[in-house]
Amino acid sequence: MDVGVLFSGGKDSCYALWYVIHQGWRVQTLITVRSANPESYLFHYPNVRWVEAQARALRLPVRFIDSSGVRDEEVNDLRRGLEEVIGELRLQGLVSGVVASDYQKSRVDRLCEELKLASFTPLWRKDPFLLLREEVEVGFEIIVTACMAMGLGREWLGSRLTPQNVLKLKSLSEKYGFNPAFEGGEAETFVLDAPFFHERLEVLRHRVSWDGFSGRYVIEDLQASPKPARPRR
């Protein structure tokens, strides 16, 4: 099956891509929405500009769709962009990394129905803690790029999600009531490396903004480094 993957550069869209590749589907392109609204209801915002570097590391093409970020217009922005991509690449399906947001899934599903695309959400309704643990255990190198929930302080910005940090997030989520997979917008992430990346990405320069309650880790420069060759079996 020929599919496009809605790809934000965060952990869940990356894991959804990992899943469909292992299903043997043909990923024709990554599709990334660049929203003008930092508080977008549908789309990832921080560090989306660096998706192009991830795409190069993945050896996959990426198509960018620009959105005004206006709540009632975001789906229409996505529709217009997808119509162009579908016509060019003859996609049969659209993959997204939505986990628990009915708001996001209902809109993507409806849009796919209108465009005669199959909608695939391989992470839908997975246990958020188990999902986060899986992503770390399979070798995803994930950094936190935004924090918007009580319990997630400035110290989390730029931190890597290690097995120990995953356990800390589980404990904090139980105490403060946020989703440990960040599906409710509690935080956002960026993937620097994964088993199917051909290069590892490294942040060279960044800046942190923090208003006392929430903040962002903004990547200002990064580089791709070769990964050691895998031993032959």
N, C-alpha and C positions, 0 to 999 in steps of 0.2 A: 504494500500500500504506500502511495506517495503522500507524505504529510508535510505540513509546516508546523513549527513549534513556537508558540508564544514564549519568548525568552527574555527575561529581565536581567539576567546575570546573577540572580539570587539562587539560594540553595534548592528551592522547590522546582523551579522551572528547569534547573540543571539536572535534577534527579529525574524529573519526568522525561527529559531528553535521554538520559541514561537508560531508562526503562524501555522506551520505544525502540532504541537502537538494539537492545538485547532481544526485542521481539522480532527483529529482522525487518522492520519497516524502513522504507527509504525516506530519509529526512532531506527534503529538497531545499529547505532554507529555514533558518531561524528568523523569527519575526519579532521585532522589538519596537515598542511604542515609546516615543519620546514625548512625554507630557510637559506642558508648560506650567502645570500646577503642582507645586511641591506636596500638596495635600490631596492628590488625585485619589478618587474612590476606586478606580479600577486598575491603575497601572503603577508599577514600581517607579520611584523617582531618583533616589540617590545613585550617582555613579553609572547611570545608564550609558553615558558616553563611552565607557570603557568596554561595553559589550563587543565592540569591534575587535578588541584585543583577544577576548575570549573566543570569538568566532575563528580568528586566525589560529589560535591554539587548538581548536577543535577540528580545524580543516573543513569548516562548513561556511557557506555563504550566509549573509545576514541582510535582511531588508528592514529598513527603518520606516515607521509610520509616525508622522507628527500629529499630535493632538493638542487642542486648546486647553484641555483639562477641565472644561466646563462640564459639570456633572451630567446633565441631560444630553450632552453632545458627544461624550467620550465614545459611546458605542457607535455612533454614526461616523466618527473619525476612523474607528477601527474598520467599519464596514467598507468605507471608501478605499482604504488602503488594501484591504483583503481582496476586494474585487479586482484590483489591478494585478495582485500577485497570483490569484487563482487563474486569471485569464492567460497569464504568461507561463505559469508552471504546471497548470492542470492538476492542482492539488485535489486529493480525495478526502483528506481529513485534516483537522486542526487539533493539536495537542496543547493542553495547558496544565500548569502545575498547581491548580487550585486544590485546596485541601478541605476547607470547611465553610467557605463563604458562599452562602446561598445567593447573595447579591451578585457576586462575580460569576458563579457557575450558571445561574439562570440566564444572564445576559449573553454569555458566550454560547450557551446551548441554543438560545433563540436565534442568535446571529448565524450560527452554523446551519440551522434548519432553513433559514431564509436563503442562504447561499448554497444550499444543497451540499454541505460538507458534513462528514461524520465528526462528532465532537468526542474527543478522548481526554479523560481526566484520570490518569492512572493512580494518582495519589488521593483521590476523593475518599473522604471519611476514614482515612487511616488514623490510627491512634497517634496523636501529635508527638508524644514523647518517644514512642517507638520509631516513628518516622525520623525524628531528629537524630536518634541514636544510630539508625541505619545509615543515614547520610554520612555521619562521621566515621562509622566503622568500615564503610566501603572505600574510604580514602579521600573524601572530599575535604579540601582545605577551605574553610568558611570563616570569613570575618564579619563581625557585626558593624553595620554602617549607619544605623539609625536606631534610636531608643525613644519610645513614646509611651511607655507604661510605667506605672508606679512599681518600684522594686528593681528597675533597670536603670542604674546610675551611670554617670559619665564614664566610670571605669570600664564599662562594657564596650564602649565605642572603640573599634579597632581590634578588639580581642578576638582570638581564634576559638572556635568551638571544638574543644578537646573533650574526650570522654568525661573528664572531671568537671568541665564547665557545663556539659549537658546535665549532669546530676545536680549542679548548683541551680541551673535553670528550672529543673523539675521542682526542686524545693521552693524556689522563689515563686514559681507559678502557683503552687499549692497555697502559699502564704498570701499572695496578692491577687490571685484570681485571673491571671492572664494566660493565654494559650502558649505553651512552651515551644510550639512550632512557629509562633508569631503570625498566625493566620489572621488574627483580628487587627493587624496593623500595629501590634505592640513594638515591633522592631523590624529592621530590614537587614539583608545580608548581601555579600558578594563572594563569589567562588573564585579563589586564586588558582586552584589546582584540583584535578580529579583524575581517576585512572585513565580516562579517555582523552585527556589533554595531551597534546604533543609537546608543549612547553609549559613550564610553571610560571605564573605571573608573580611579580614581586613589587610591592608598593615602594616607590622611591621617595615620594613626598606627599604629604597630606595635611589637611587642616581639620580642626575639630571646632564645631560650634555647639554651645550648651547654654540654655537659658535658665537653668536651675531645675527644670522639670523634664526636658526632652532635649535631644540634640542629634547631630549628624557627624559622621566621619566622611569627609569628602576627599576622594583620591584626586590628587593634582598631577601626579606623574607615576608611571609604572613601567616596568620592562619585562620582557619575556626571556626566560633562561632555559637552555636545553636541559632535558631530563636525562638521567643515566639510561643507557640502553638496557632493555630487559634481557636477562640471561636466556639463552635458548634452552628449550626443554629437550 
